[in-house]
């Protein structure tokens, strides 16, 4: 496995692309996902759910972001036409997409 005395049981990557590369490297070393190592990414790109080992990821539903962006753009245009200046702060709650890369097969 990994040449350290107590290897981690999971790796959380800053992006799905890095997580997918990490999975590829671990598999080439003979490390089984998720049996030996669990992997998670961030941003829920399309490839995360279509790879040979489907990646657990934290992200947002892309359609929902598009709807919010369009609604806000329309409102900002209408307000500008009415001579109203405004600033918006939008906070979205991320969603956890649990897939095979972190499944506990022992439960």
C-alpha positions, -999 to +999 in steps of 0.1 A: +000+000+000+013+035+008+048+035+024+039+052+057+034+035+091-003+044+093-018+053+059-050+073+058-083+056+052-095+084+030-084+113+009-104+144+002-093+163-029-097+200-037-114+191-071-129+161-088-102+162-115-075+157-089-096+130-071-100+111-104-062+113-110-056+102-075-079+072-080-060+063-112-027+064-094-039+044-064-053+017-087-020+015-105-003+008-071-028-020-064-048+000-039-085-009-041-111+019-040-131+020-016-119-012+002-084+001+010-088+039+004-118+061+001-117+092-022-138+123-024-136+153-046-152+188-048-173+204-076-193+174-089-182+175-125-200+152-149-171+128-151-174+121-114-205+101-120-194+084-152-159+071-143-153+034-137-153+041-100-180+067-094-166+095-073-182+109-042-182+147-045-194+178-029-211+202-053-241+220-065-269+210-089-258+229-120-294+235-132-303+252-098-273+276-101-284+285-137-320+292-125-308+315-097-283+333-120-311+339-146-336+352-120-310+375-105-299+388-139-334+396-149-341+414-116-308+434-119-317+444-155-351+455-144-338+474-114-311+492-136-338+502-161-358+517-131-327+535-119-322+513-089-286+502-080-283+470-059-258+445-047-266+409-041-250+383-019-262+347-026-252+318-005-258+283-018-257+252+003-236+225-012-248+189-016-230+157-009-232+132-038-223+098-022-210+074-048-189+042-049-155+058-041-165+061-004-190+033+001-185+012+032-191-024+020-190-037+055-223-021+066 
